[in-house]
Amino acid sequence: MNTSVKIPQGDEKVTVELTVKELMALAGARFHGNHTLEIGARKKLKDALADTYNIDSSKKDSIDYQLLN
């Protein structure tokens, strides 16, 4: 299934402030015993998307992964 999804203003830049450890966790580094780094970094990304595009963040997983392609 190969569907094309168009995102309005998809090339617009969004700034998210991450620590080096958060960036490393998102890039695939594993911090054994501290999984909260990756969780916190993902939350920052979701919050930035929600704030930028006025997405209702009260819903769990309100950003559909398929829309991010």
C-alpha positions in Angstrom: 0.0 0.0 0.0 1.7 3.1 -1.2 -0.4 6.2 -0.6 0.8 9.7 -0.9 -0.1 12.2 1.8 0.3 15.9 1.3 0.9 18.1 4.3 0.2 21.8 3.9 3.4 23.8 4.6 5.3 20.5 5.0 8.6 22.2 4.3 8.1 24.8 7.0 10.7 24.7 9.7 9.8 24.2 13.4 12.3 24.7 16.2 12.4 22.2 19.1 14.9 22.5 21.9 16.4 19.2 22.9 19.3 18.2 25.2 22.1 16.3 23.6 21.0 13.1 25.4 17.4 13.5 24.1 18.7 14.0 20.6 20.9 10.9 20.9 17.9 8.9 22.3 15.8 9.9 19.3 18.7 9.0 17.0 18.7 5.4 18.4 21.2 5.5 21.3 20.0 3.4 24.2 20.3 4.8 27.7 19.7 1.7 29.8 17.7 2.4 32.9 16.6 5.9 31.6 13.9 5.3 29.0 12.4 8.6 30.1 14.9 10.5 27.9 13.3 9.2 24.7 9.8 9.6 26.1 10.5 13.2 27.1 12.0 14.0 23.7 9.1 12.5 21.8 6.7 14.5 24.0 8.6 17.7 23.1 8.2 16.9 19.4 4.5 16.1 19.7 4.0 19.3 21.7 5.8 21.3 19.0 3.6 19.8 16.3 0.4 20.4 18.4 1.4 24.0 19.1 2.4 24.8 15.5 -0.6 23.3 13.8 -3.2 23.8 16.6 -3.8 20.1 17.1 -5.9 19.2 20.1 -3.4 17.6 22.4 -6.0 16.4 24.9 -6.6 13.3 22.7 -4.1 10.4 23.2 -1.9 10.0 20.1 -3.7 12.9 18.4 -1.1 13.1 15.6 -1.7 10.3 13.1 1.7 8.7 12.2 0.7 8.3 8.5 0.2 12.1 8.2 3.9 12.6 9.1 5.3 10.8 6.0 
